């Protein structure tokens, strides 16, 4: 269903009919031949180039004549990426895989030719995340206290962009993530009475991970407490 225009119109756009020092009787080296029509690709390679694009191995991913997949890819993008990056299939099998990973849409976040951003991201990490998750960010920034990683754009400090066996694509268990920056409180020592949620590492029972009220609490102090201690509210009534 997808046919390369020169293949449909004139073979001699790429091949010489008589002789050539290049494979398949090409009229020029493969990279130069492709870029002769697809000049924008060369500019997109940028500081971080995808190795096949840098080396001019266009046919590692694309069929030069025709194919079933978009962009003349030899197979759908998830499988084509997985041919060199087998971890893609592993990521998709995890309990909480990122939707583009599960759907095999690697290009939703990565440019397959190159980028000026590490990991071939189409834009810096936070901007890339917010291209889909902008509604959440708009709500967070209305709160009085925003969690420090959020304005810094450090989404990947807490989340894995591909997969996780934990909810919300968390890179580690919530309590491990929190303690990594906030340290283990001095109060956590033998003989000291501690709040059950605190000792259980369930930080997100009381705190919003992105933004909230004072100390990123999920509400006003009393409301946060009474969400669990409903008996106290009844006593007050």
C-alpha positions in Angstrom: 0.0 0.0 0.0 2.9 2.4 0.5 5.0 2.8 -2.7 8.2 4.9 -3.0 7.5 7.5 -5.7 10.6 6.8 -7.8 9.8 3.1 -7.8 6.3 3.9 -9.1 7.5 6.4 -11.7 11.0 5.8 -12.9 13.6 3.2 -11.8 16.4 5.3 -13.2 15.8 7.9 -10.5 18.0 5.6 -8.3 19.4 3.0 -10.5 21.6 3.2 -13.6 20.5 0.7 -16.3 24.0 -0.1 -17.5 26.8 -0.2 -14.9 27.8 1.1 -11.5 30.5 0.7 -8.9 27.8 0.7 -6.2 25.5 -2.1 -5.1 22.2 -2.7 -6.9 23.4 -0.4 -9.8 22.7 2.7 -7.7 23.5 6.0 -9.3 25.1 7.3 -6.1 26.1 6.1 -2.6 22.9 5.1 -0.7 23.1 7.9 1.8 23.7 10.6 -0.8 21.0 9.1 -2.9 18.4 9.2 -0.2 19.4 12.7 1.0 19.2 14.0 -2.6 15.4 14.0 -2.1 15.1 13.9 1.7 17.4 16.8 2.7 15.5 17.7 5.9 16.5 14.3 7.3 20.2 15.4 7.4 19.3 18.5 9.5 17.3 16.4 11.9 20.2 14.1 12.7 21.5 16.8 15.1 23.8 16.3 18.0 22.4 12.9 18.8 22.0 10.9 15.6 20.5 7.5 15.3 23.3 5.2 14.2 21.7 3.9 11.0 20.9 7.5 9.9 24.4 8.8 10.7 26.0 5.9 8.8 23.6 6.3 5.8 22.1 2.9 6.3 18.6 4.0 5.4 17.6 0.6 4.2 18.2 -0.9 7.7 14.7 0.5 8.6 13.1 1.5 5.2 12.3 -0.5 2.1 13.4 1.6 -0.9 10.6 0.4 -3.1 7.4 -0.4 -1.3 5.9 -1.8 1.9 2.9 -2.2 4.1 4.0 0.2 6.9 3.9 3.9 7.2 7.1 5.7 6.0 8.2 2.6 4.0 9.3 1.0 7.2 10.1 -2.7 6.7 7.6 -3.5 9.5 5.5 -1.5 12.0 7.7 0.8 14.0 7.5 -1.1 17.3 8.7 -4.3 15.7 11.3 -2.4 13.6 12.8 -0.7 16.7 12.6 -4.0 18.5 14.8 -5.7 15.9 17.8 -3.8 17.2 16.4 -2.9 20.7 14.9 -6.2 22.0 14.1 -4.6 25.3 11.1 -2.8 23.6 9.2 -6.1 23.6 10.1 -6.7 27.2 8.9 -3.2 28.3 5.6 -3.7 26.7 5.0 -6.9 28.7 5.3 -5.2 32.1 2.3 -4.6 34.3 2.3 -0.9 33.8 3.8 -0.1 30.4 3.7 3.4 29.1 0.8 3.6 26.6 3.0 4.5 23.5 5.4 1.6 24.4 2.5 -0.9 24.7 1.2 0.3 21.4 4.6 0.2 19.7 4.6 3.9 19.0 8.3 4.7 19.7 8.1 7.7 17.5 5.6 9.4 19.8 8.6 10.4 22.0 11.7 9.6 19.9 12.8 10.9 16.5 14.0 7.9 14.5 16.7 9.9 12.7 18.2 12.2 15.3 17.7 15.0 17.7 19.5 17.7 19.7 18.2 16.1 22.9 19.6 13.0 24.5 18.0 9.6 23.8 16.7 11.0 20.5 13.8 12.6 22.3 11.8 15.0 20.1 12.2 17.7 22.8 13.6 18.0 26.3 12.2 15.4 28.7 9.7 17.6 30.6 8.3 19.2 27.4 8.0 15.7 25.9 6.1 14.4 28.9 3.8 17.5 29.0 3.0 17.2 25.3 0.6 14.5 26.5 0.2 15.3 30.2 -0.3 19.0 29.9 -3.6 19.0 31.7 -2.1 17.6 34.9 0.7 20.2 34.8 -1.7 23.1 34.4 -3.6 22.0 37.5 -0.4 21.4 39.6 0.9 24.9 38.9 -2.2 26.4 40.5 -1.3 24.8 43.8 0.5 26.8 46.5 3.4 24.3 46.9 4.9 22.5 43.9 7.2 19.5 44.4 10.7 20.7 43.5 11.4 18.1 40.7 8.3 19.3 38.7 9.4 22.9 37.9 12.9 21.5 37.2 11.5 19.2 34.6 12.9 16.1 36.3 10.0 13.8 35.5 12.4 10.9 35.1 13.7 11.3 38.6 10.5 9.5 39.8 9.0 7.9 36.7 10.3 5.4 34.2 9.3 6.5 30.7 8.9 3.0 29.3 7.6 0.5 31.9 7.3 -0.3 35.5 5.7 -3.0 37.7 4.5 -0.2 40.0 1.5 2.2 39.5 2.1 5.5 37.6 5.3 4.2 36.0 7.2 4.9 39.2 10.9 4.0 38.9 10.9 2.6 42.5 8.5 2.1 45.4 7.2 5.5 46.6 8.9 5.4 49.9 12.3 4.6 48.2 11.9 7.6 45.9 10.9 10.0 48.7 13.8 8.9 51.0 16.3 9.2 48.1 15.8 13.0 48.2 14.4 13.7 51.7 16.6 11.3 53.6 15.5 9.0 56.4 14.1 11.1 59.2 16.0 11.1 62.5 12.7 10.2 64.2 12.8 6.8 62.7 14.7 5.1 65.5 13.9 2.4 68.0 11.4 3.3 70.8 9.9 6.3 69.0 6.2 6.1 68.3 5.5 6.8 64.6 2.5 7.4 62.4 1.5 4.1 60.7 1.5 5.7 57.3 4.9 7.1 57.9 6.5 3.7 59.0 4.7 1.9 56.2 6.3 4.2 53.7 3.0 5.3 52.3 4.0 8.9 51.8 1.3 9.4 49.1 -1.5 8.8 51.6 -0.9 12.4 52.9 1.2 14.1 50.2 0.6 14.8 46.5 3.6 13.8 44.5 3.5 16.8 42.1 1.8 19.7 43.9 -0.6 20.5 46.7 -1.2 22.6 49.7 1.4 23.3 52.4 4.1 20.6 52.3 2.3 19.3 49.2 -0.4 17.9 51.5 -3.5 16.5 49.8 -5.7 19.1 51.6 -5.8 21.3 54.7 -4.1 19.6 57.6 -7.3 18.5 59.4 -8.9 17.2 56.2 -5.9 15.0 55.4 -5.9 13.5 58.9 -9.7 12.9 59.0 -9.6 11.1 55.6 -8.3 8.1 57.6 -9.4 9.0 61.2 -13.1 9.1 60.4 -14.0 8.3 64.1 -12.5 11.6 65.2 -14.8 13.5 62.8 -17.8 11.6 64.3 -16.6 12.5 67.8 -16.4 16.2 66.9 -19.9 16.1 65.5 
